Amino acid sequence: MRILFVNNDGGGFADYVEVAPGTTVEKFFCEKMPGRSASDFLLRVNRQPVARDQVLQEGDRVTATPVKIEGAHRAA
């Protein structure tokens, strides 16, 4: 099935990708961003925050936005 993946990490990109039916948000994230921690990202499906076990559907829009930016300094 085909979904839209919007990766807001670094320079960011968006593209349609094929995923197997029954794929969860967590499995999709692990496949597309190996070695990264899902807890470092806000994951949304169709603009809504979701649980990692949500099953993706045809036509979904998945967005991964980092919540921690390397090199950023905390305001005092």
N, C-alpha and C positions, 0 to 999 in steps of 0.2 A: 504494500500500500504506500501511497505517497503523502508525505507531510512537509511542511515548511519549517526549516531549522534556522533560527536567528541566533548567532553566536556574538554576543556583545563583548567578548574578551579581546583585549588588545585592539587591533584595527577593526575587528568585527567583520561579519559577512552574513549573508542570507542566501539560502539555496533550498530547492526542493530535493529531498532525499527519499530513498525507498527503505522501508522497514518491514519486518515480518509481522503478520497479524499476531496479536497477543503480546507485543513488546511493551514493557512497562517503561515509565519515565526513567527509573534508575538504570535499567539495562541499556536504554538508548544513550543516556549520559555517559555511562562507562565505555560504550563502544565508540562514541564520537570524541570523547575527551579522556583518553586513557592516562592514568597517572595523576589525574586531578581529583580533588575531593568535592563531592556534591555539596558539602556543607559550606564551601567557599563561594557558592553561587545561589542566586535566587532563580529557581526553575519555575517557569510558568507555561501553562498550556492554554491557548486561546485567551491570553492576557490575564489569567487567573492563577495565583499560587496553587500548587497541587502537592499531594502526597507522592512519595517516591514509588508507591505501588500502583498508581493510576495507570490503566492500560490505554495506550494511544489508539486513536481512531483515524480513519481515512480523512485527510483534509485538515488535521490539527495543525496548529502553529505552536511550535516549541521554542521558547526563548530562554537562553542562559545568560544571566547578567552577574558578573563578579560582585561580591559584597566586600571583598578585601582587595585593595589595590596596592601592589608592591611598591615600595619606595615612598608611599604617602606618609606624612608626618601627622601625628595626632595634635590637634590644637590644644594649647595650654589653657 
